[in-house]
Amino acid sequence: MMYMSKIGKEDTQFLKIKKDSAEKLLKLIKTKLSDESIVDKRKKVIHSGVYVLFPIVKNEKKVNNLIECIGNELNFEIINAKGKIDPNHKYRSLEEALVGELPEDIIDLIPKSYDVIGKIAITEFDRFNSLSVDKTSIYKKKVAEAIVKVNKMVETVYEKKSEVKGKYRLKELRPIFGVDNPETFHKENHCIFKLDVKNTYFTPRLVFERNRLSLLKFAKNELIVDMFAGVGPISIQIARNNDVKIYSFDINPAAHKYLIENVNLNKLKGQILAYNIDVVNLIKSSNELGINLKNRVDRTIMNLPEQSINYIDIACFLTKKTGGIIHLYQFCEKPNPIEKGIKNLRNQLNRMGWHIEEIINSKIVKPFSPKSDLIVVDVKIKYIM
Ligand SMILES: C[S@@+](CC[C@H](N)C(=O)[O-])C[C@H]1O[C@@H](n2cnc3c(N)ncnc32)[C@H](O)[C@@H]1O
């Protein structure tokens, strides 16, 4: 078996093989090579007489590995010729979209993940910190272009420049591709949400958790409080599936504005009453809404993970003394984050004269940092004094 390598001026490297061996070649690439990315799927395969030309990546290490692994089993040539990008090619990963666009060692440093919210993508480059500033901005642009290639809906890419912070839970974002327009429509679990990624909190990473909540068993006309509702993804998904009444609170005027729009955008079985307030006000003796809701609520959702435990007094103030459910989200340190979360909750409740009657469910929702996880506990609580 033999192969030949011709160096030419053309832009693409091809593996030229007889048509009747093509199938065997693709099988061998699959079974013998640990990395199938030798084939440059962005470019068109060329058929020429009895030959077929597979475009391959211009990467010496990968090509040598290919020759080593299958050079003895098939006759083929590595040639250079004019290649054509396939306009219908669907990029499946950033790595694939970045072949030939970035040096190999830089591809190892590209973001491992990014969020897509409607027509907006948000990413961060924590592993680019060691690179020079001028190179970094070129590489970031390439990564942003690759995100757009992989996600045809995306029109704008933002770089996350800060952690989520402040009472509205916002992050600083800098545009690195497209028009700086932070407003978008996002679809999730058959609902639609209008939101502004700069001025409201929203994460698509809770898609499964919100679905879980919305599919729980709710009593007809159940009275629910969503204490930290944001643009309404939890309230709206619950009210879409269930005939319940939800009071949805948020301190951020922008989140409240979108929450109202989102209530109107979605077809709901239940009713949502939105208020732009700090929930602390509910326990003030003069607060009419607080007086109206006091010890009447069946279920309270507390999705402000870094602080929700500090609002347990408000949940107790609202919950029916005979018993109600709390869904409490917390960031808790590893190891045993769930045990820690339940202990925190138990201590706070006991201080208020309440106790946990039943732990309905507890789980890690997602990792948050190297040291902590986002957890949720669904508990039935009851007044004991
Ligand atoms: C982590 S976000 C959760 C938003 C929403 N539940 C979701 O799943 O997207 C927390 C929200 O609580 C709001 N918030 C923070 N402190 C509050 C308070 N004291 N009263 C009412 N809302 C508050 C913030 O403005 C933010 O929108």
PDBQT file of the ligand as one rigid body, heavy atoms in Angstrom, charges set to zero:
ROOT
HETATM    1  C1  LIG A 401     -31.939  35.158  40.584  1.00  0.00    +0.000 C 
HETATM    2  S1  LIG A 401     -33.120  36.253  39.930  1.00  0.00    +0.000 S 
HETATM    3  C2  LIG A 401     -34.416  35.099  39.640  1.00  0.00    +0.000 C 
HETATM    4  C3  LIG A 401     -35.364  35.495  38.575  1.00  0.00    +0.000 C 
HETATM    5  C4  LIG A 401     -36.356  34.419  38.142  1.00  0.00    +0.000 C 
HETATM    6  N1  LIG A 401     -36.940  33.699  39.230  1.00  0.00    +0.000 N 
HETATM    7  C5  LIG A 401     -35.770  33.486  37.120  1.00  0.00    +0.000 C 
HETATM    8  O1  LIG A 401     -35.858  32.265  37.253  1.00  0.00    +0.000 OA
HETATM    9  O2  LIG A 401     -35.254  33.976  36.111  1.00  0.00    +0.000 OA
HETATM   10  C6  LIG A 401     -33.653  37.105  41.352  1.00  0.00    +0.000 C 
HETATM   11  C7  LIG A 401     -34.592  38.276  41.110  1.00  0.00    +0.000 C 
HETATM   12  O3  LIG A 401     -34.981  38.759  42.398  1.00  0.00    +0.000 OA
HETATM   13  C8  LIG A 401     -35.109  40.162  42.343  1.00  0.00    +0.000 C 
HETATM   14  N2  LIG A 401     -34.964  40.642  43.740  1.00  0.00    +0.000 N 
HETATM   15  C9  LIG A 401     -33.841  40.719  44.477  1.00  0.00    +0.000 A 
HETATM   16  N3  LIG A 401     -34.109  41.167  45.721  1.00  0.00    +0.000 NA
HETATM   17  C10 LIG A 401     -35.466  41.346  45.775  1.00  0.00    +0.000 A 
HETATM   18  C11 LIG A 401     -36.337  41.787  46.796  1.00  0.00    +0.000 A 
HETATM   19  N4  LIG A 401     -35.883  42.122  48.002  1.00  0.00    +0.000 N 
HETATM   20  N5  LIG A 401     -37.659  41.852  46.512  1.00  0.00    +0.000 NA
HETATM   21  C12 LIG A 401     -38.130  41.519  45.278  1.00  0.00    +0.000 A 
HETATM   22  N6  LIG A 401     -37.324  41.112  44.271  1.00  0.00    +0.000 NA
HETATM   23  C13 LIG A 401     -36.003  41.019  44.514  1.00  0.00    +0.000 A 
HETATM   24  C14 LIG A 401     -34.028  40.611  41.383  1.00  0.00    +0.000 C 
HETATM   25  O4  LIG A 401     -34.364  41.842  40.793  1.00  0.00    +0.000 OA
HETATM   26  C15 LIG A 401     -34.009  39.439  40.370  1.00  0.00    +0.000 C 
HETATM   27  O5  LIG A 401     -34.811  39.728  39.255  1.00  0.00    +0.000 OA
ENDROOT
TORSDOF 0
